[in-house]
Amino acid sequence: MDVPAASLQENVEPTSIKQVGNTPLVHLTHFRFGDEKDVLAKLEWFNPAGSLKARPASSMILAGENRGVLKKGMTIMEPTSGNTGIAIAKFARELGYKVELAVPERISSETKETLLSGGAKLLVTEDDLCPRVGPGTDQSIALAGALILNHPDQYYMPNQYENEANFLSHYRGTGPEIWEQTHGKVKTFITGIGTGGTITGVGTYLKENNSSIRVIAVQPQKNHHIQGLRNLDESEMPEILKRRYNVIDETITVSDDESFHMVNELANNENLFPGPSSGAVMAGLQKVIGSLDHGPIVVIFGDDASKYKSVYREFGVFTAEAYEKLRVNSRFNASRKTNS
Ligand SMILES: Cc1ncc(COP(=O)(O)O)c(C=O)c1O
């Protein structure tokens, strides 16, 4: 059932807003839970800018242009824990916009470097790792909102936490891709929650096609180190998630240790080079596997390990040699071998 995307076959890194989506869905070959429970991983690092966030980033920029609220000469302002900002910076450069990003200081040093080298101006806040939703003054979402308030002609703030284009990018893109790539056979869908765009977009599309598909959300522990994901006891629920929360059948909480352990297992057993959220999703899967119906399980691997060398070193996930070996030799590494 593996469905290679064009980019996988050609081994050319996609860079343009026109190349978002159509990512490969691949079988995990050693991570097996019995013959009837194949695990298929959607490798979102094959998107331009290396993550699933290329989807909402492109969709929100194009929606802003279409609505006439984003015009040439303006600056895009966004609160982000990294991937959305990296994608926005890439597309903004392509389309001729300036970019300012409100980011939590705890994001990895590599993420900050990538954002700066992409031409973004950074406003660093004391926020949680995933920007906190709710009242406050020193947080990324509040700061970005306050800064643009009196300058609607200069700034466009997509706001992935509320923007329906975030949901739509997965409802119109990721969801239909998974349905087609599994020939409509997918039985379980599991992904992490950040804004909730992925789980609500994919979950809604899949359930419209087969209401018995189980949709499982994974959240990290409180005070976690899984970039891009959110603990819902620690932070209010983003608007985009509230709107369609009922599409989620179950939410599993995983610890940092469980997530990083799975990153290591994916490297050792599958020769993959995944980001922390992929480990979190696999840790969540392991906790529910016994209760799942037979049939293909689709997991989202949101980004690869290239921005997490320092995090993996801090948490003892890989030795420097093992990290380097994987960076060069891992399977499906989207030709980002030079992007360490
Ligand atoms: C790296 C990464 N960031 C963020 C998310 C969360 O996505 P969303 O904001 O759509 O909930 C995921 C989900 O798997 C992810 O892997």
The ligand as a Gaussian input file, in Angstrom:
#p B3LYP/6-31G(d) Opt

LIG

0 1
 C        5.672000      18.689000      14.227000
 C        4.209000      18.863000      14.487000
 N        3.747000      20.070000      14.779000
 C        2.441000      20.255000      15.039000
 C        1.536000      19.233000      15.006000
 C        0.130000      19.493000      15.357000
 O       -0.588000      19.872000      14.260000
 P       -1.865000      20.781000      14.424000
 O       -1.400000      22.151000      14.744000
 O       -2.531000      20.688000      13.108000
 O       -2.693000      20.216000      15.527000
 C        1.974000      17.989000      14.679000
 C        1.046000      16.880000      14.602000
 O        1.407000      15.760000      14.387000
 C        3.344000      17.802000      14.411000
 O        3.825000      16.608000      14.110000

